[in-house]
Amino acid sequence: MRTLLRLLVGLTALMLLPAASMAARPAVRADDMTLGNAKAKVVVVEYASLSCPHCAKFHNDVFPAFRKKYIDTGKVQFVYREYITGPAEIAVPATMLARCAGKDRYFQVISRVFATQDEMYRGGTVRGVHEILRREAAALGIDAAAYEACISDEAAFEALKVRLTRADEVDKVTGTPTFDVNGVRVEPPLGKEIDLAILDAAIAAALKRK
């Protein structure tokens, strides 16, 4: 009886190992946009909106150092998941443009939109969004006609709505930017925005859990 019990305990432990491993490194979805080593032990997921000033601050001020330290060295796979916050007249066409640009240019569009976000908010109102987006698209080889096709693509818009619903209902995103490190939500101290030190600590904790 004792031998049988030991065998059952051992089998249970073996069955739990794959589940623990998968929980430590979440699966990347087929429609995710990613950077970095697909076999990295740590996956950092960011939910961001292209109209979000806090997201722009992260991407303009923090992301370059984060990318150099973790993505370019193969230590982290970075996943960017789109979210829409107001004003939608910035976030929606900019997101659709990024998707339309394709995987090779996706993050270039994201970077350019965040870098020019202040220009869109110039004077305290939203202005010149399409002119700015057309200009940035043209710099990447996307002409005006292609830009119009990108932002009026109904199938792409429906796919975006599916991703947003999943972010709300499955991933429980309530604002941007939101970060998950190996499936664990990163909660910065009250009143503090996500910076490199906070991500350093979250990544170190994820590696310890392994």
C-alpha positions in Angstrom: 0.0 0.0 0.0 2.8 2.4 0.9 4.6 1.5 -2.3 1.5 2.3 -4.3 1.0 5.6 -2.5 4.6 6.6 -3.2 4.1 5.7 -6.9 0.9 7.8 -7.1 2.7 10.8 -5.4 5.6 10.5 -7.9 3.3 10.3 -10.9 1.3 13.3 -9.7 4.5 15.3 -9.3 5.6 14.4 -12.8 2.3 15.4 -14.2 2.5 18.8 -12.6 5.9 19.6 -14.0 4.9 20.5 -17.5 2.0 22.6 -16.3 4.4 24.6 -14.0 6.8 25.1 -16.9 4.0 26.4 -19.2 2.7 28.7 -16.5 6.2 30.1 -16.1 6.5 31.0 -19.8 3.1 31.9 -21.3 2.3 31.0 -24.8 2.7 33.6 -27.5 -0.5 34.0 -29.6 -0.5 33.6 -33.4 -1.6 37.3 -33.8 0.9 38.7 -31.3 3.5 41.2 -32.5 6.9 40.2 -31.0 10.5 41.2 -30.8 13.4 39.1 -29.6 14.3 35.5 -28.8 11.3 33.2 -29.2 13.0 30.7 -26.9 13.8 33.2 -24.1 13.0 32.1 -20.6 11.1 35.4 -19.9 8.2 36.8 -21.9 7.3 40.5 -21.3 3.9 41.4 -22.6 2.9 45.1 -22.9 -0.7 46.2 -23.5 -0.5 49.7 -24.9 -2.5 52.3 -26.7 -1.0 54.6 -29.3 -3.0 57.5 -27.9 -1.8 56.9 -24.4 0.8 59.6 -23.1 2.1 57.2 -20.4 2.7 54.6 -23.1 4.5 57.2 -25.2 6.7 58.1 -22.3 7.6 54.5 -21.7 8.5 53.9 -25.4 10.3 57.2 -25.8 12.3 57.2 -22.6 12.5 53.6 -21.2 12.0 51.2 -24.1 15.4 51.9 -25.8 17.3 50.9 -22.7 15.0 47.9 -22.1 15.4 46.7 -25.6 19.2 47.0 -25.5 19.4 45.2 -22.1 16.9 42.4 -22.6 15.6 42.0 -26.2 18.8 42.5 -28.2 20.7 40.2 -25.9 18.1 37.4 -26.3 17.1 37.4 -22.6 13.5 38.4 -23.2 10.8 37.9 -25.8 8.8 41.1 -25.9 5.1 41.0 -26.9 3.2 44.1 -27.8 -0.6 43.8 -27.5 -2.8 46.6 -28.8 -5.4 48.4 -26.7 -7.5 51.4 -27.5 -7.9 54.4 -25.2 -9.3 57.8 -26.1 -9.0 59.7 -28.3 -9.8 56.9 -30.6 -9.1 59.1 -33.6 -5.4 58.6 -32.9 -5.3 55.1 -31.5 -7.5 53.3 -34.1 -5.9 54.5 -37.4 -2.4 54.4 -35.9 -2.9 50.8 -34.8 -4.4 49.8 -38.1 -1.5 51.4 -40.0 1.0 49.5 -37.8 -0.7 46.2 -38.6 -1.0 47.0 -42.3 2.7 47.8 -42.4 3.5 44.2 -41.7 5.7 42.5 -39.1 8.9 43.9 -40.6 7.7 47.5 -40.2 5.2 47.1 -37.3 7.5 48.3 -34.5 8.8 51.1 -36.7 5.3 52.5 -37.0 4.7 52.1 -33.3 7.9 54.0 -32.5 7.1 56.8 -34.9 3.6 57.3 -33.6 4.8 57.5 -30.0 7.6 59.9 -31.0 5.0 62.2 -32.8 2.2 61.8 -30.2 2.9 65.3 -28.7 2.5 66.8 -32.1 -1.0 65.3 -32.4 -1.9 66.8 -29.0 -0.5 70.1 -29.9 -2.3 73.1 -28.3 -4.3 70.8 -26.0 -6.5 69.4 -28.8 -6.2 66.6 -31.2 -5.2 67.8 -34.6 -3.5 66.8 -37.8 -3.6 63.1 -37.0 -4.0 61.8 -40.5 -1.5 64.3 -41.9 1.0 63.2 -39.4 0.3 59.5 -39.9 0.5 59.9 -43.7 3.8 61.6 -43.3 5.2 58.8 -41.1 3.8 56.1 -43.3 5.4 57.7 -46.4 8.8 57.7 -44.6 8.4 53.9 -44.4 7.4 53.5 -48.0 3.6 53.5 -47.6 2.1 56.0 -49.9 -1.2 58.0 -49.4 -3.4 55.5 -51.3 -2.0 52.6 -49.3 -2.5 54.5 -46.1 -6.2 55.1 -46.9 -6.6 51.4 -47.7 -4.9 50.5 -44.4 -7.2 52.6 -42.2 -10.4 51.7 -44.0 -9.8 47.9 -44.1 -13.0 46.5 -42.5 -11.6 43.0 -42.0 -8.6 44.5 -40.2 -10.9 46.6 -38.0 -13.0 43.5 -37.1 -9.7 41.6 -36.2 -8.7 44.6 -34.0 -12.1 44.4 -32.2 -11.5 40.7 -31.5 -8.1 41.4 -30.0 -9.6 44.2 -27.8 -12.4 42.0 -26.6 -9.8 39.4 -25.6 -7.7 42.0 -23.8 -10.8 43.0 -21.8 -12.4 39.7 -21.1 -9.5 37.2 -21.0 -6.5 39.3 -20.1 -8.4 41.6 -17.7 -6.7 44.8 -19.0 -8.2 47.9 -17.5 -5.8 50.6 -18.6 -2.5 51.3 -20.3 0.4 50.6 -20.2 -0.1 47.3 -18.5 2.7 44.8 -18.2 2.8 41.0 -17.6 6.1 39.2 -17.0 5.8 35.5 -17.5 2.1 35.9 -16.8 2.4 37.9 -13.6 1.0 41.4 -13.7 3.5 44.1 -12.8 2.1 46.5 -10.3 4.2 49.6 -9.9 4.2 51.5 -6.6 1.3 54.0 -6.2 2.0 57.1 -8.2 5.0 55.7 -10.0 5.2 54.7 -13.7 6.8 51.6 -15.1 10.5 52.2 -15.5 13.6 50.0 -16.1 14.2 49.3 -12.5 10.6 48.0 -12.0 11.0 45.7 -15.0 14.4 44.6 -13.8 12.9 43.4 -10.5 9.9 41.7 -12.3 12.2 39.8 -14.7 14.6 38.8 -11.8 11.5 37.5 -9.9 10.3 35.5 -13.0 13.7 33.9 -13.3 13.7 32.9 -9.6 10.3 31.3 -10.0 11.7 29.0 -12.7 
